[in-house]
Amino acid sequence: MKEPKKIYKSAMGKEVDIEKLRSMNETAVAVGNARVNARGDELGPGGKIVRKREEIQGDYYKGNN
């Protein structure tokens, strides 16, 4: 069964849908020096996706059983 959406209230009393906000910005480049977007994809020059999040996770779990 699917969980209901979590809607938070800001300090000003406005309702914020975190899941909607997260999905709208998943391709935005994350702040910092990790060279990933908000989704977790590895980025190359010009912000192009080099490896998807699923590939990175698969490589990690192959080496760490």
N, CA, C and O atoms as CSV, one atom per row, in Angstrom:
chain,resi,resn,atom,element,x,y,z
A,1,MET,N,N,0.834,-1.177,0.000
A,1,MET,CA,C,0.000,0.000,0.000
A,1,MET,C,C,0.882,1.245,0.000
A,1,MET,O,O,1.887,1.293,0.709
A,2,LYS,N,N,0.520,2.229,-0.772
A,2,LYS,CA,C,1.306,3.446,-0.907
A,2,LYS,C,C,1.082,4.367,0.295
A,2,LYS,O,O,-0.044,4.562,0.750
A,3,GLU,N,N,2.174,4.920,0.787
A,3,GLU,CA,C,2.070,5.841,1.927
A,3,GLU,C,C,1.514,7.177,1.460
A,3,GLU,O,O,1.769,7.595,0.331
A,4,PRO,N,N,0.758,7.849,2.316
A,4,PRO,CA,C,0.240,9.177,1.938
A,4,PRO,C,C,1.388,10.187,1.841
A,4,PRO,O,O,2.421,10.040,2.495
A,5,LYS,N,N,1.185,11.208,1.016
A,5,LYS,CA,C,2.194,12.255,0.870
A,5,LYS,C,C,2.409,12.966,2.189
A,5,LYS,O,O,1.472,13.187,2.956
A,6,LYS,N,N,3.671,13.324,2.442
A,6,LYS,CA,C,3.966,14.097,3.637
A,6,LYS,C,C,3.978,15.566,3.256
A,6,LYS,O,O,4.748,15.989,2.393
A,7,ILE,N,N,3.145,16.316,3.886
A,7,ILE,CA,C,3.083,17.754,3.653
A,7,ILE,C,C,3.500,18.430,4.959
A,7,ILE,O,O,2.918,18.196,6.018
A,8,TYR,N,N,4.517,19.267,4.851
A,8,TYR,CA,C,5.037,19.964,6.022
A,8,TYR,C,C,4.557,21.393,6.025
A,8,TYR,O,O,4.169,21.929,4.987
A,9,LYS,N,N,4.581,22.013,7.191
A,9,LYS,CA,C,4.244,23.431,7.311
A,9,LYS,C,C,5.514,24.207,7.598
A,9,LYS,O,O,6.321,23.826,8.446
A,10,SER,N,N,5.675,25.308,6.871
A,10,SER,CA,C,6.843,26.159,7.092
A,10,SER,C,C,6.622,27.018,8.325
A,10,SER,O,O,5.544,27.013,8.918
A,11,ALA,N,N,7.648,27.748,8.698
A,11,ALA,CA,C,7.546,28.638,9.849
A,11,ALA,C,C,6.521,29.747,9.615
A,11,ALA,O,O,5.962,30.297,10.563
A,12,MET,N,N,6.281,30.069,8.342
A,12,MET,CA,C,5.305,31.100,7.991
A,12,MET,C,C,3.890,30.524,7.851
A,12,MET,O,O,2.947,31.266,7.577
A,13,GLY,N,N,3.735,29.202,8.038
A,13,GLY,CA,C,2.424,28.581,7.965
A,13,GLY,C,C,2.033,28.071,6.589
A,13,GLY,O,O,0.913,27.593,6.409
A,14,LYS,N,N,2.937,28.163,5.605
A,14,LYS,CA,C,2.642,27.667,4.265
A,14,LYS,C,C,2.884,26.164,4.217
A,14,LYS,O,O,3.776,25.650,4.893
A,15,GLU,N,N,2.085,25.460,3.411
A,15,GLU,CA,C,2.257,24.021,3.256
A,15,GLU,C,C,3.297,23.752,2.168
A,15,GLU,O,O,3.266,24.370,1.104
A,16,VAL,N,N,4.221,22.820,2.446
A,16,VAL,CA,C,5.290,22.475,1.522
A,16,VAL,C,C,5.237,20.968,1.268
A,16,VAL,O,O,5.314,20.170,2.203
A,17,ASP,N,N,5.104,20.589,-0.002
A,17,ASP,CA,C,5.112,19.183,-0.393
A,17,ASP,C,C,6.549,18.821,-0.780
A,17,ASP,O,O,7.001,19.160,-1.875
A,18,ILE,N,N,7.260,18.142,0.104
A,18,ILE,CA,C,8.673,17.837,-0.081
A,18,ILE,C,C,8.888,16.904,-1.278
A,18,ILE,O,O,9.835,17.099,-2.039
A,19,GLU,N,N,8.039,15.909,-1.456
A,19,GLU,CA,C,8.201,14.968,-2.570
A,19,GLU,C,C,8.070,15.681,-3.920
A,19,GLU,O,O,8.827,15.395,-4.848
A,20,LYS,N,N,7.132,16.586,-4.031
A,20,LYS,CA,C,6.951,17.347,-5.271
A,20,LYS,C,C,8.172,18.230,-5.520
A,20,LYS,O,O,8.661,18.313,-6.646
A,21,LEU,N,N,8.652,18.875,-4.495
A,21,LEU,CA,C,9.826,19.733,-4.597
A,21,LEU,C,C,11.055,18.926,-4.997
A,21,LEU,O,O,11.849,19.370,-5.827
A,22,ARG,N,N,11.213,17.742,-4.411
A,22,ARG,CA,C,12.346,16.866,-4.711
A,22,ARG,C,C,12.293,16.386,-6.160
A,22,ARG,O,O,13.322,16.360,-6.836
A,23,SER,N,N,11.118,16.009,-6.644
A,23,SER,CA,C,11.003,15.518,-8.018
A,23,SER,C,C,11.193,16.636,-9.044
A,23,SER,O,O,11.692,16.383,-10.141
A,24,MET,N,N,10.809,17.853,-8.708
A,24,MET,CA,C,10.990,18.980,-9.623
A,24,MET,C,C,12.462,19.328,-9.806
A,24,MET,O,O,12.853,19.819,-10.865
A,25,ASN,N,N,13.284,19.078,-8.786
A,25,ASN,CA,C,14.680,19.499,-8.815
A,25,ASN,C,C,15.674,18.351,-8.896
A,25,ASN,O,O,16.850,18.549,-8.592
A,26,GLU,N,N,15.244,17.154,-9.295
A,26,GLU,CA,C,16.154,16.021,-9.270
A,26,GLU,C,C,17.255,16.097,-10.320
A,26,GLU,O,O,18.272,15.417,-10.182
A,27,THR,N,N,17.085,16.900,-11.362
A,27,THR,CA,C,18.144,17.033,-12.367
A,27,THR,C,C,19.041,18.239,-12.113
A,27,THR,O,O,19.996,18.454,-12.859
A,28,ALA,N,N,18.761,19.022,-11.088
A,28,ALA,CA,C,19.586,20.189,-10.767
A,28,ALA,C,C,20.921,19.732,-10.188
A,28,ALA,O,O,20.975,18.748,-9.451
A,29,VAL,N,N,21.988,20.438,-10.516
A,29,VAL,CA,C,23.315,20.096,-10.015
A,29,VAL,C,C,23.368,20.402,-8.520
A,29,VAL,O,O,22.975,21.482,-8.080
A,30,ALA,N,N,23.862,19.431,-7.748
A,30,ALA,CA,C,23.953,19.594,-6.299
A,30,ALA,C,C,25.077,20.568,-5.949
A,30,ALA,O,O,26.038,20.721,-6.704
A,31,VAL,N,N,24.948,21.210,-4.819
A,31,VAL,CA,C,25.955,22.150,-4.351
A,31,VAL,C,C,27.090,21.361,-3.714
A,31,VAL,O,O,26.853,20.420,-2.956
A,32,GLY,N,N,28.316,21.745,-4.022
A,32,GLY,CA,C,29.477,21.069,-3.436
A,32,GLY,C,C,30.403,20.579,-4.530
A,32,GLY,O,O,30.256,20.935,-5.699
A,33,ASN,N,N,31.360,19.756,-4.131
A,33,ASN,CA,C,32.356,19.296,-5.102
A,33,ASN,C,C,32.199,17.820,-5.446
A,33,ASN,O,O,33.158,17.204,-5.911
A,34,ALA,N,N,31.032,17.235,-5.235
A,34,ALA,CA,C,30.822,15.817,-5.491
A,34,ALA,C,C,30.517,15.509,-6.957
A,34,ALA,O,O,30.550,14.341,-7.342
A,35,ARG,N,N,30.224,16.505,-7.783
A,35,ARG,CA,C,29.893,16.347,-9.203
A,35,ARG,C,C,28.747,15.364,-9.422
A,35,ARG,O,O,28.853,14.436,-10.223
A,36,VAL,N,N,27.669,15.579,-8.711
A,36,VAL,CA,C,26.445,14.789,-8.882
A,36,VAL,C,C,25.268,15.739,-8.959
A,36,VAL,O,O,25.350,16.891,-8.530
A,37,ASN,N,N,24.156,15.234,-9.520
A,37,ASN,CA,C,22.938,16.025,-9.470
A,37,ASN,C,C,22.155,15.609,-8.232
A,37,ASN,O,O,22.592,14.737,-7.481
A,38,ALA,N,N,21.020,16.223,-8.021
A,38,ALA,CA,C,20.252,15.965,-6.807
A,38,ALA,C,C,19.750,14.524,-6.754
A,38,ALA,O,O,19.464,14.018,-5.669
A,39,ARG,N,N,19.639,13.867,-7.876
A,39,ARG,CA,C,19.181,12.479,-7.935
A,39,ARG,C,C,20.287,11.500,-7.564
A,39,ARG,O,O,20.007,10.399,-7.091
A,40,GLY,N,N,21.561,11.899,-7.779
A,40,GLY,CA,C,22.682,11.020,-7.459
A,40,GLY,C,C,23.433,10.544,-8.681
A,40,GLY,O,O,24.334,9.714,-8.562
A,41,ASP,N,N,23.081,11.056,-9.877
A,41,ASP,CA,C,23.782,10.688,-11.099
A,41,ASP,C,C,25.138,11.395,-11.130
A,41,ASP,O,O,25.248,12.558,-10.740
A,42,GLU,N,N,26.174,10.681,-11.598
A,42,GLU,CA,C,27.507,11.267,-11.701
A,42,GLU,C,C,27.562,12.150,-12.945
A,42,GLU,O,O,27.144,11.729,-14.024
A,43,LEU,N,N,28.077,13.375,-12.799
A,43,LEU,CA,C,28.101,14.337,-13.897
A,43,LEU,C,C,29.508,14.541,-14.421
A,43,LEU,O,O,30.479,14.474,-13.668
A,44,GLY,N,N,29.610,14.791,-15.718
A,44,GLY,CA,C,30.878,15.093,-16.360
A,44,GLY,C,C,30.922,16.563,-16.747
A,44,GLY,O,O,30.157,17.371,-16.220
A,45,PRO,N,N,31.815,16.910,-17.664
A,45,PRO,CA,C,31.928,18.297,-18.112
A,45,PRO,C,C,30.617,18.805,-18.709
A,45,PRO,O,O,29.958,18.097,-19.470
A,46,GLY,N,N,30.253,20.008,-18.366
A,46,GLY,CA,C,29.040,20.622,-18.890
A,46,GLY,C,C,27.759,20.113,-18.253
A,46,GLY,O,O,26.670,20.428,-18.734
A,47,GLY,N,N,27.861,19.335,-17.184
A,47,GLY,CA,C,26.680,18.839,-16.503
A,47,GLY,C,C,26.024,17.647,-17.177
A,47,GLY,O,O,24.882,17.312,-16.865
A,48,LYS,N,N,26.732,17.001,-18.098
A,48,LYS,CA,C,26.194,15.814,-18.774
A,48,LYS,C,C,26.290,14.606,-17.843
A,48,LYS,O,O,27.265,14.463,-17.106
A,49,ILE,N,N,25.285,13.746,-17.878
A,49,ILE,CA,C,25.267,12.556,-17.032
A,49,ILE,C,C,26.240,11.526,-17.599
A,49,ILE,O,O,26.123,11.114,-18.753
A,50,VAL,N,N,27.215,11.111,-16.759
A,50,VAL,CA,C,28.205,10.125,-17.150
A,50,VAL,C,C,27.741,8.726,-16.739
A,50,VAL,O,O,27.769,7.793,-17.542
A,51,ARG,N,N,27.317,8.591,-15.486
A,51,ARG,CA,C,26.788,7.314,-14.983
A,51,ARG,C,C,25.539,7.597,-14.181
A,51,ARG,O,O,25.498,8.542,-13.392
A,52,LYS,N,N,24.516,6.775,-14.381
A,52,LYS,CA,C,23.267,6.941,-13.639
A,52,LYS,C,C,23.412,6.387,-12.227
A,52,LYS,O,O,24.298,5.577,-11.953
A,53,ARG,N,N,22.551,6.825,-11.356
A,53,ARG,CA,C,22.559,6.420,-9.957
A,53,ARG,C,C,22.482,4.902,-9.817
A,53,ARG,O,O,23.152,4.327,-8.960
A,54,GLU,N,N,21.673,4.248,-10.648
A,54,GLU,CA,C,21.508,2.801,-10.571
A,54,GLU,C,C,22.805,2.071,-10.888
A,54,GLU,O,O,23.104,1.049,-10.271
A,55,GLU,N,N,23.590,2.589,-11.856
A,55,GLU,CA,C,24.876,1.983,-12.192
A,55,GLU,C,C,25.865,2.124,-11.047
A,55,GLU,O,O,26.605,1.189,-10.741
A,56,ILE,N,N,25.879,3.282,-10.418
A,56,ILE,CA,C,26.786,3.530,-9.301
A,56,ILE,C,C,26.458,2.600,-8.139
A,56,ILE,O,O,27.355,2.020,-7.528
A,57,GLN,N,N,25.178,2.462,-7.838
A,57,GLN,CA,C,24.764,1.563,-6.759
A,57,GLN,C,C,25.091,0.116,-7.094
A,57,GLN,O,O,25.537,-0.630,-6.223
A,58,GLY,N,N,24.877,-0.296,-8.345
A,58,GLY,CA,C,25.177,-1.664,-8.757
A,58,GLY,C,C,26.650,-1.979,-8.603
A,58,GLY,O,O,27.006,-3.051,-8.115
A,59,ASP,N,N,27.528,-1.042,-9.019
A,59,ASP,CA,C,28.971,-1.242,-8.872
A,59,ASP,C,C,29.366,-1.341,-7.404
A,59,ASP,O,O,30.222,-2.148,-7.042
A,60,TYR,N,N,28.756,-0.537,-6.575
A,60,TYR,CA,C,29.063,-0.562,-5.142
A,60,TYR,C,C,28.704,-1.911,-4.532
A,60,TYR,O,O,29.499,-2.493,-3.793
A,61,TYR,N,N,27.516,-2.406,-4.838
A,61,TYR,CA,C,27.055,-3.646,-4.225
A,61,TYR,C,C,27.721,-4.881,-4.816
A,61,TYR,O,O,27.728,-5.931,-4.173
A,62,LYS,N,N,28.287,-4.791,-6.032
A,62,LYS,CA,C,29.048,-5.915,-6.582
A,62,LYS,C,C,30.315,-6.141,-5.774
A,62,LYS,O,O,30.704,-7.285,-5.536
A,63,GLY,N,N,30.957,-5.066,-5.353
A,63,GLY,CA,C,32.212,-5.168,-4.603
A,63,GLY,C,C,32.032,-5.331,-3.107
A,63,GLY,O,O,32.987,-5.681,-2.415
A,64,ASN,N,N,30.846,-5.092,-2.590
A,64,ASN,CA,C,30.615,-5.138,-1.142
A,64,ASN,C,C,29.473,-6.085,-0.789
A,64,ASN,O,O,28.369,-5.645,-0.468
A,65,ASN,N,N,29.741,-7.369,-0.851
A,65,ASN,CA,C,28.688,-8.356,-0.532
A,65,ASN,C,C,28.542,-8.525,0.935
A,65,ASN,O,O,27.709,-9.311,1.386
